[in-house]
């Protein structure tokens, strides 16, 4: 039986929500092993002078603990 844990991560990117998600998973992978899935809980963007300047995501990353 696998035991899973979920952590909440916030990330941003000047490019896209997808890029922010990839950055979050890559960064989390430095300290969290056995990442199994990511759930994008919410997305938002920062606007300045009528342009989107930053994409933000709130993620839940699921990983397996112990074995």
Phi, psi and omega in degrees: 000130179271141174250127184246152176230149180238132174237149180260133184231140172247137181215161179218163179201145175281350185268303187192167174294323179297318178295319178298320178296314179299318178298318180297315180294318179298315181292317179298325180296344177288332181240342180246126180259162176063040176294129183251329181199165176223136179242120178278107184282319178204160178229145174209171180217151176260134181242135176221126180054047178064021177230143174286124183250343182203137176254134182235143177229147172246116187242155168242119180256128180254132178220156181274135178247144180060173174203000000 
